[in-house]
Amino acid sequence: MTGWAKRSGAAALVAVAIAASTGLTGCAQDQRQTTIVVEPSGKALTPLQRGEIRRDVLRTAREGMDAWKRNDVAKMRSYFGTDLVAFYDKTYKDYAKAGKVRVRRYRDVAPLEMTDINTAGTEALATWEFYDDSYFADSSGKPLTKPTGKDTSLQLALDKKRGKWTIVRLIGANAVLK
């Protein structure tokens, strides 16, 4: 082996050793990567404003999820964004064509809670933890599937536009969302 080959091989070996010792295993697997989101500068929300926003967000979330639990698309229009309403309208029509209905049965594990809000007070997240015992039934009410029977949660993303809070996204397990 020539001196050059020995030197380049040694350099490669040293590079691998350094990478291994620092925990670098590739960009996709590096848990230390972060994203910093900078909000527009301005006044911070006062505790009173945060409390009022929390009350309004939770009212919209509760009333919207009550309509969702009843598969009531007409009532959902008052609380959900147009994309979500269109999704559930189509989903429920597809279920009807297939001769089935989603029977939603839930029991709260933890109360619905606002978990985050942006500094402008126009976007919020709420989390609902519950025991899901939902199932599908035929048009006569006879169960077609076994109840789900597990603890789960949904995260609700809400936006405030034209003075009104709206649920714009539901984040959770696909089986729960449908």
C-alpha beads as a LAMMPS data file, in Angstrom:
LAMMPS data file: protein, C-alpha beads

178 atoms
177 bonds

1 atom types
1 bond types

-500.0 500.0 xlo xhi
-500.0 500.0 ylo yhi
-500.0 500.0 zlo zhi

Masses

1 110.0

Atoms # bond

1 1 1 0.000 0.000 0.000
2 1 1 1.377 3.413 -0.884
3 1 1 1.791 6.267 1.571
4 1 1 -1.134 8.095 -0.041
5 1 1 -3.482 5.107 0.368
6 1 1 -2.446 4.678 3.977
7 1 1 -3.011 8.374 4.701
8 1 1 -6.414 8.555 2.964
9 1 1 -7.589 5.339 4.609
10 1 1 -6.557 6.635 7.980
11 1 1 -8.312 9.929 7.331
12 1 1 -11.536 8.118 6.424
13 1 1 -11.275 5.959 9.545
14 1 1 -10.738 9.036 11.725
15 1 1 -13.765 10.768 10.112
16 1 1 -15.986 7.745 10.837
17 1 1 -14.720 7.590 14.424
18 1 1 -15.444 11.296 14.973
19 1 1 -18.924 10.992 13.476
20 1 1 -19.718 7.977 15.656
21 1 1 -18.449 9.622 18.832
22 1 1 -20.519 12.779 18.290
23 1 1 -23.764 10.867 17.650
24 1 1 -24.133 12.068 14.076
25 1 1 -26.203 9.473 12.277
26 1 1 -27.734 11.495 9.471
27 1 1 -29.869 14.592 9.256
28 1 1 -33.166 12.723 9.329
29 1 1 -32.303 10.979 12.580
30 1 1 -30.670 13.850 14.449
31 1 1 -33.074 14.575 17.306
32 1 1 -31.289 17.836 18.112
33 1 1 -32.652 19.654 15.074
34 1 1 -35.135 22.374 15.930
35 1 1 -37.271 24.858 14.101
36 1 1 -37.520 28.337 15.525
37 1 1 -40.739 30.152 14.746
38 1 1 -40.653 33.897 15.191
39 1 1 -43.985 35.617 15.742
40 1 1 -44.542 39.153 14.498
41 1 1 -43.413 41.682 17.062
42 1 1 -46.121 43.395 18.995
43 1 1 -47.742 43.514 22.378
44 1 1 -48.021 40.276 24.302
45 1 1 -51.481 39.122 25.291
46 1 1 -52.532 40.084 28.796
47 1 1 -53.726 37.368 31.187
48 1 1 -57.274 38.711 30.794
49 1 1 -57.055 38.459 26.987
50 1 1 -55.649 34.920 27.232
51 1 1 -58.512 33.966 29.543
52 1 1 -61.132 35.386 27.193
53 1 1 -59.533 33.622 24.225
54 1 1 -59.368 30.356 26.170
55 1 1 -63.079 30.628 27.041
56 1 1 -64.051 31.323 23.410
57 1 1 -61.772 28.592 21.989
58 1 1 -63.108 25.980 24.413
59 1 1 -66.732 26.973 23.736
60 1 1 -66.213 26.574 19.975
61 1 1 -64.293 23.317 20.448
62 1 1 -66.937 21.800 22.768
63 1 1 -69.909 22.795 20.632
64 1 1 -68.138 21.730 17.432
65 1 1 -67.148 18.362 18.849
66 1 1 -70.694 17.812 20.156
67 1 1 -71.942 18.230 16.557
68 1 1 -69.129 15.943 15.338
69 1 1 -70.092 13.239 17.881
70 1 1 -73.672 13.327 16.520
71 1 1 -72.480 13.232 12.857
72 1 1 -74.473 16.464 12.416
73 1 1 -72.915 18.103 9.345
74 1 1 -75.481 20.926 9.325
75 1 1 -74.482 21.927 12.882
76 1 1 -70.782 21.360 12.140
77 1 1 -70.970 24.165 9.549
78 1 1 -71.199 26.637 12.451
79 1 1 -67.946 25.454 14.034
80 1 1 -65.764 23.760 11.398
81 1 1 -63.883 25.167 8.426
82 1 1 -65.270 24.499 4.958
83 1 1 -62.646 21.823 4.136
84 1 1 -63.533 19.771 7.216
85 1 1 -67.261 20.157 6.619
86 1 1 -66.826 18.992 3.010
87 1 1 -64.734 16.014 4.174
88 1 1 -67.300 14.864 6.745
89 1 1 -70.247 15.523 4.435
90 1 1 -68.660 13.260 1.795
91 1 1 -67.612 10.656 4.369
92 1 1 -71.106 10.386 5.871
93 1 1 -72.707 10.187 2.410
94 1 1 -70.277 7.386 1.490
95 1 1 -71.237 5.551 4.690
96 1 1 -74.939 5.935 3.835
97 1 1 -74.352 4.515 0.330
98 1 1 -72.589 1.552 1.931
99 1 1 -75.542 1.086 4.311
100 1 1 -73.672 1.932 7.488
101 1 1 -73.449 4.691 10.051
102 1 1 -70.711 5.667 12.500
103 1 1 -72.002 5.347 16.074
104 1 1 -69.776 7.620 18.147
105 1 1 -69.523 6.812 21.859
106 1 1 -66.955 8.634 23.967
107 1 1 -66.165 9.180 27.617
108 1 1 -63.838 11.990 28.668
109 1 1 -60.542 10.874 30.171
110 1 1 -59.350 14.465 30.598
111 1 1 -61.343 17.622 29.951
112 1 1 -60.959 19.467 26.679
113 1 1 -58.163 21.974 27.198
114 1 1 -56.564 24.789 25.227
115 1 1 -52.912 23.804 24.981
116 1 1 -51.369 26.607 22.914
117 1 1 -52.081 30.006 21.391
118 1 1 -50.063 32.270 19.117
119 1 1 -49.014 35.719 20.329
120 1 1 -51.503 37.463 18.063
121 1 1 -54.382 35.517 19.627
122 1 1 -55.637 34.268 16.247
123 1 1 -54.561 30.597 16.272
124 1 1 -55.010 28.055 19.040
125 1 1 -54.658 24.352 19.757
126 1 1 -56.956 22.368 22.015
127 1 1 -56.564 18.752 23.126
128 1 1 -59.309 16.284 24.018
129 1 1 -58.436 12.969 25.693
130 1 1 -61.187 10.358 25.760
131 1 1 -62.127 6.696 25.834
132 1 1 -63.356 5.739 22.367
133 1 1 -66.030 3.055 22.241
134 1 1 -67.288 3.876 18.735
135 1 1 -68.392 1.357 16.123
136 1 1 -70.149 1.038 12.790
137 1 1 -73.758 -0.111 12.555
138 1 1 -76.070 -0.888 9.666
139 1 1 -79.043 1.329 8.866
140 1 1 -81.218 -0.600 11.348
141 1 1 -78.728 -0.008 14.183
142 1 1 -77.263 -3.528 14.265
143 1 1 -73.509 -3.321 15.022
144 1 1 -71.242 -4.194 12.084
145 1 1 -67.964 -3.806 13.977
146 1 1 -66.841 -4.220 17.562
147 1 1 -66.480 -1.059 19.666
148 1 1 -63.021 0.478 19.476
149 1 1 -62.470 0.297 23.223
150 1 1 -59.336 2.372 23.804
151 1 1 -58.039 5.628 25.226
152 1 1 -57.088 8.152 22.572
153 1 1 -56.905 11.868 21.925
154 1 1 -57.589 14.474 19.292
155 1 1 -55.894 17.782 18.815
156 1 1 -57.993 20.582 17.371
157 1 1 -56.426 23.491 15.489
158 1 1 -58.577 26.620 15.561
159 1 1 -58.254 29.915 13.689
160 1 1 -59.973 33.195 14.425
161 1 1 -61.182 34.982 11.318
162 1 1 -63.601 37.889 11.174
163 1 1 -64.045 37.673 14.948
164 1 1 -65.100 33.999 14.983
165 1 1 -63.186 30.886 16.079
166 1 1 -63.337 27.939 13.669
167 1 1 -61.982 24.392 13.911
168 1 1 -59.771 24.097 10.839
169 1 1 -57.985 20.817 11.490
170 1 1 -58.389 17.656 13.567
171 1 1 -55.220 15.760 14.361
172 1 1 -55.453 12.189 15.601
173 1 1 -55.659 8.544 14.626
174 1 1 -57.344 7.980 11.276
175 1 1 -59.761 5.447 12.774
176 1 1 -61.037 8.080 15.211
177 1 1 -61.275 10.868 12.656
178 1 1 -63.539 8.936 10.288

Bonds

1 1 1 2
2 1 2 3
3 1 3 4
4 1 4 5
5 1 5 6
6 1 6 7
7 1 7 8
8 1 8 9
9 1 9 10
10 1 10 11
11 1 11 12
12 1 12 13
13 1 13 14
14 1 14 15
15 1 15 16
16 1 16 17
17 1 17 18
18 1 18 19
19 1 19 20
20 1 20 21
21 1 21 22
22 1 22 23
23 1 23 24
24 1 24 25
25 1 25 26
26 1 26 27
27 1 27 28
28 1 28 29
29 1 29 30
30 1 30 31
31 1 31 32
32 1 32 33
33 1 33 34
34 1 34 35
35 1 35 36
36 1 36 37
37 1 37 38
38 1 38 39
39 1 39 40
40 1 40 41
41 1 41 42
42 1 42 43
43 1 43 44
44 1 44 45
45 1 45 46
46 1 46 47
47 1 47 48
48 1 48 49
49 1 49 50
50 1 50 51
51 1 51 52
52 1 52 53
53 1 53 54
54 1 54 55
55 1 55 56
56 1 56 57
57 1 57 58
58 1 58 59
59 1 59 60
60 1 60 61
61 1 61 62
62 1 62 63
63 1 63 64
64 1 64 65
65 1 65 66
66 1 66 67
67 1 67 68
68 1 68 69
69 1 69 70
70 1 70 71
71 1 71 72
72 1 72 73
73 1 73 74
74 1 74 75
75 1 75 76
76 1 76 77
77 1 77 78
78 1 78 79
79 1 79 80
80 1 80 81
81 1 81 82
82 1 82 83
83 1 83 84
84 1 84 85
85 1 85 86
86 1 86 87
87 1 87 88
88 1 88 89
89 1 89 90
90 1 90 91
91 1 91 92
92 1 92 93
93 1 93 94
94 1 94 95
95 1 95 96
96 1 96 97
97 1 97 98
98 1 98 99
99 1 99 100
100 1 100 101
101 1 101 102
102 1 102 103
103 1 103 104
104 1 104 105
105 1 105 106
106 1 106 107
107 1 107 108
108 1 108 109
109 1 109 110
110 1 110 111
111 1 111 112
112 1 112 113
113 1 113 114
114 1 114 115
115 1 115 116
116 1 116 117
117 1 117 118
118 1 118 119
119 1 119 120
120 1 120 121
121 1 121 122
122 1 122 123
123 1 123 124
124 1 124 125
125 1 125 126
126 1 126 127
127 1 127 128
128 1 128 129
129 1 129 130
130 1 130 131
131 1 131 132
132 1 132 133
133 1 133 134
134 1 134 135
135 1 135 136
136 1 136 137
137 1 137 138
138 1 138 139
139 1 139 140
140 1 140 141
141 1 141 142
142 1 142 143
143 1 143 144
144 1 144 145
145 1 145 146
146 1 146 147
147 1 147 148
148 1 148 149
149 1 149 150
150 1 150 151
151 1 151 152
152 1 152 153
153 1 153 154
154 1 154 155
155 1 155 156
156 1 156 157
157 1 157 158
158 1 158 159
159 1 159 160
160 1 160 161
161 1 161 162
162 1 162 163
163 1 163 164
164 1 164 165
165 1 165 166
166 1 166 167
167 1 167 168
168 1 168 169
169 1 169 170
170 1 170 171
171 1 171 172
172 1 172 173
173 1 173 174
174 1 174 175
175 1 175 176
176 1 176 177
177 1 177 178
